Amino acid sequence: MSDISGARVIGDRTFDFSRQVVVMAIVNRTPDSFHDKGRTFALEKATEAVRAAAADGADWIDIGGVPFAPGPEVTAAEELDRVLPVVEAAQNLAVVSVDTFRPEVAAEVIKHGAGVVNDTSGLRDPEMADVVAGTDAQLVICHSLAAPRTLYPSPRYDDVTAEVGAFLREKVELALSRGVRPEQIIIDPGHDLNKNTLHSLELTRRLDEIAAIGYPMLAALSNKDFIGETLDRPQQERLAGTLATVVFSILRGARIMRVHDVRAAADAIRMTEAMLGWREPAYLRHNI
């Protein structure tokens, strides 16, 4: 059994989370996605995005068929129609992750080769744990308060980091009780999901407290509103803020960074790994 916070075999690749950061690309087959606004909804565009993400340095590719935010109803059959062809296209290019809150969708994508199920609902349906248990797939447990596709205006916390941590510990115990192995679990504090900008900033400052739960931590913060509101930047001008937040989060213990701008994020992540002594330079020439 691998250490829950160290080396793991995921898909056909080994990742050592004690000294390695995963670049997780985002490819959404949705017409109403948060950042790309449907740019990769067409299957051809989605498969092009998969190939580009792999070429730009993505270790994992996270494929989504239904946004977290409210919007038109998408059935499980429609979701599968959207994601399965992209799962097939991503095979052999990177570890395949699927962003879904439906156990029946998770079961199918695992059968088709997905190595990660990214559940932004935080096991709102406990059957998700049953689906992952007994497989080789990883399960991302994310903090959120609202049911999927449901508004949750003006969220309130007495201590956002402590409450997110308590939620994640509770959901980890639920997963374990239903047969998910410790080395299958990844946690995500859920930046901006039912949180305002002040909540997300405080959570980021205290990410080391979430990392201390003991499982690899994913941070999905790319181009999010807490960056835009902090810097007064529209969504398409948040790359610099995103990269700063990526590096800061790694130093606070994040090990999987879910990003839109893969090449820029990969450079920031690999440079951070090198400065931490985890990665050798690509080449040595200067003053040698």
N, C-alpha and C positions, 0 to 999 in steps of 0.2 A: 504494500500500500504506500502510495506517495504521500509526502508531507502536504497537508492541506494548504499551506502557504508557500510551498516550494515548487519542485518539479512535477509536472503533469504531462501525460500524453493526451493530446486533444486532437481528434481526427487522426492523421498520420504524422503529427509533429509533436515535438517535445518542447515545453516552455518551462523555464525556471523562473518562477515569479519572485524568487529571492534576489535576482539580479537581472531581470529582463522585463521590458515593458512592451506590451502588445499594441500594435497599431490596428485599430478596428475601424474599417471603412463602413460607410452608410450608403446603402442602395435601396431606395424606396420605390415600390411599384404602386404608387398612390397618386391620385390627381390633386390631393390636398395636403401634401406633406409640409411639415413645419418650415423647412429651409429651402428645398429645391422647387417647391410649388408645382410638382408634377413633371419636372424636367425628365425624370427617368421612368415615367409611368408606362410609356410604350415599351414593349418587350425588347425591341431592337436597341432602344436607348439604355435600358437596364443592363442588357448583356454587354453593351459597349462600356458602361460604367464599371461593371465587374472587371473586365479586362484592364481598363485603365487603372483602377484601384490596385490591382495586383502588381501591375508594372510600376506604379508609384511607391510601392513598399508596404502595402497592407498585408498584415499577417492573418487577419480575420476579415470577413466581409459579412456585415449584418444586413439581412434582407427583410424588409418590412412590407406587409400588404395592407395594414390598417393603422392609421395614426393613433396616437394616444388621445389626442384632443377630440372634442366633440365634432360630429360630422354625420354625413349620410350613412345609413346602415349598410354594412358589408357582411354578407353571410359567410359561414365557414367555407362553403364550396367556392365562393368568389375569391376568398382569401387564398385558398390553395391554388386556384387557377392563376392567381397573380404570382405567387412566390415559387411554386415548384419548378417552372422553367428556369428561373434565375438560380435556384439551388443547383439544378443540373449544370448550368453554365459556369458556376463558380467551382465545381468539383476540380480538384487537382491544381487549382490556382492559389487557394488559401483555405484556411479553416472556415467552414460555412456556419454562420449563425443565423437564426431566424427570430425576429422580433414578433412575438405573438402572445396573447393571453388565453388562447383556446387550447385545451388539452388535445382535442381531436386533430387540430392543425399540427401541434407539436409531434404527435404520434406519427403522422404521415411524413413530416419533413425529416424526422430521425431515420425513418425507413429509407428515405431517399438520400441519406448521407450527411445531414446536418450534424455538426459536432457540438453545437451550442444552441440552447433554447433561452432566449432573452425575454423574460416575463416581466414587463414593466408594471403589471398589476400587483406584484408582490404576493403571488399564490392566493389571489382572491378566490380562485377555484382550486381547492386542495388537490383535485384530481391531476393537476399539472405535475405534482410531485410523483404521483403514481405512475404517470407516463414515463417520466425520466428514470425512475428507479428501475434497476435491472438492465439499463442500457449503458453505453459508454459515453453518452452525451453529458455535457456540462449544463448546469441550471443557474442562470443569473436571476437572483432574487432582488428586486428593486423596491425601494420605498415609494409608495404613493398612497394617498388617502381615498381618492374618488374611485368609483367603478370605472372601467374603461369607457372612454368616449362620453364622459359625464363632467359637467361643470362643477367646480368646487371653489366658489368665490371667497376671497378674503380668508385664507387659512390662518389659523392662530396656533402658536406654540408657546409654552412657557420656557422651554429650552429645546430648540429645534434639534441640536446635535444629539442630546441625550434621548429625545423621543424617537428620532430616526434610528439610533443605535438599539433602543429597546425593541422597536418594531422588527428590525432585521434579526436580532437574536431570537425573537419569538418565531419568526417565519423559518429561520434555519432549524430550530427545534421541530417545527411542524414537518419540514422536509425530511429530517432525519427519522422522525417517528413513522414516516410512510415509506421508508426504505431507501431514500437517496443516501448515497455514501458521502462522507465528509469531503473526499477528494473530488466530488462532482460539483461542489457549491462555490459560487461566486456571488459577491454582494455588491449592490449599487445604491448609494444614498439618494439617487433620484433628484439631481439638480433641477430646479424650477418645476418639478412635478408637484403640484399643489403646494408650492412654496413661492414667496415673493422674493425680490432681489436681496433684501436684507437677510432673509433666511438662507438663501443660497451662498451669499458671501460668508456668513458665519459658519455654515457647514463646511465650506472650503477651507477656512482658517483652521478648523478643528477636524480635518479629515483623518488625522493620525488617530483620533479616538474611534473612528469607524474602522480603520485598518486594524486596530487592536482587537477587534472581534476575532480575528485570526484566519480569515479567508481572503483569497485574492479579491481586490476591490477594483471594480469598473467605475470610471467616471465619464458620464455622458454630458458634456458641458459645451460642446462645439456650437458656437454662434448663438448661444441661448440669450434669452431676454435679460438675464441678470448682467451679462456682459454689455449688452446694448444700453441698458439703463445706466450702468455705472459710467460708461464712456460717452454716452450720448451719440451712439453710432447706429445707423440703420442696419438691418440684418446682413446685407451684403458687404458691410464694411467692418466686420468684427473679427477678422483673421488675427490681427496683432493681439487683440485682447484674448482671443481663444488660445493662442500660443503661449502667452504669459500664464494663463490659467492652467494649461496643460503641464508646463514645467513645474509650477508651484504645487500642483496636485501630485505629481510624481514624488516630489520631495516630502510630501505629507503621506505617502504610502500607496497611492493609486498605481495599479499595475496593468490595467487595460484602459486605453484611451479611445473612446468612440468619437470619430472625427469625420467631418465632411471634406476638408481640404487635405487629402492624404499626403501628398508630397511634402508640403510645408510642415505638417505635423510630424511626419516621419523624420524629417531633418532635425526638428527641435527635440524629439524624443531620443533619437540616436546620439545627438550631441550631449544631451543630459546624461545618458547612460555612460558615455565616454568620460565625462567629467567626474562621474561617480566611481570610475574605475571598473565598470562592468563590461565595457566594449573596447576593443582595440581600434585605432584609426584605420580607415580604409587603405591608406598608404602612408609612407614616411619619406619625405624628400627635403623639407625645409631644414637647413643647417645640419644635415646629416653628412 
